Amino acid sequence: GTALRVALPRDLPVVATSPGALAQVMMHLVLNARQALEHTRDPSLSVSAVDRGETVELRVSDNGSGMDVETRARCFDPFFTTRAREWATGMGLATSRALMQRQGGNLTLDPAE
């Protein structure tokens, strides 16, 4: 029941990164979006990319519940989770950021949200 919107320009440059690392990061981002969309009416998930010259910016966004101030401040901390421990380890975003940094990139939150 979730609307998926994808905007990936055909002329994006080739990026030297591990496809496995990128797939793992995307999996964590989509799983987090799914959690945020659990109680959302008309849930939607968007994936887009923009050529920034030296880099390609990949954006993942949803219309879910969002993060409170504490969660935004701690979401990349290892073992931080808002879920019950039976369902989460708190390592998804921390691991994803580390993977992207090892590839010469980064994983950040949009400051406007």
N, C-alpha and C positions, 0 to 999 in steps of 0.2 A: 503493500500500500504506500510505499514511499516514492515520491517523484524523484527521478534522477536527472540532473541537468549536467551535461558535459560540454565544455567549450575548449577544445584543444585545436589551435590553429594548425593547419597542414604544413606550414612553413617554419615550424619550430626547429632550431638548430639541434644537432646531435649533441647529447650531453654525456660526458665520460663519467658514468657512475655504475655501480653494481645493480643490475636489474633485480637481483634478489633482495638487496637492501632497500631499494625503492618499493618493491612489492610489500615487504614487511612493514615499512612506514605507512604505506597506504592502507594496509590491513588494520593497523592500530588506529589510524585516523577514522576509518569507516566504522570500526567497532565503537569508538567513542561517540561518533555521531549517532549511531544506532541507539546508544544508551540515552543520549540527550533527546532523542525523538520519541522515546517510549510513550509519553503522554501528550504528544503534540497532535493537534488537529491538522490535517492536510500536511503531513511531514514531507520535507524535501531536502535533498542533499545535492550540492553543486561541486563540481570539480572543474577547474579552469587552469590555464597556463598562459603566461605572458613572457615573451622574449625581453629580457632586461639588458641585452648587450652581452656582457660577460657571463651572465647567468640566466637561467630559466626559473621563473617563479611559478611554483605549483600551489594553487589555493584549493583548500577543501573547506566548505562551509555548510552549515545546516540552519534550519529555522527552529531548532530545539530550545530547550530551557536555558541554555547558556551557563556561564560559570559565575559563582559569587566571587567576591574579592579575594577571599582566602584561597579558593581553588585556583583562581588565575595566578596568584602569587606562588603557589606550590605545585602546580600541575606537572612540572618537569622534574620534581624531586623524586629520586628513587623511593619506591614503596609507598608513595602517597596515593591514596585512592579514596573515592567517595562511595565505592561499592563495598558490600560485605566481603570479607576475606575469603569466603567460600567461592566467590565469583570473580575475584580480581586480585592481582598481585601488586598493582601500583607501579609496574615496570614498563608499561606500553609507551607512554610519552617520553620517559627518561631514555629508554632504549632507542626510540625513534630519533630523538635529538642527537644522541651519541653516534648513531649510524650516519646521519646526514653530515655531522661535523667531520667524521672520518672520511667522507667522500668529498670534503671541501665545501660543503653547503651548510645550511642551518635549518632549524625548525623553530618557528616563533609563533606567537599569538598575534592576531591583528589588534593593535592598540586601540582601535576605534570601537571595539565591541565590549 
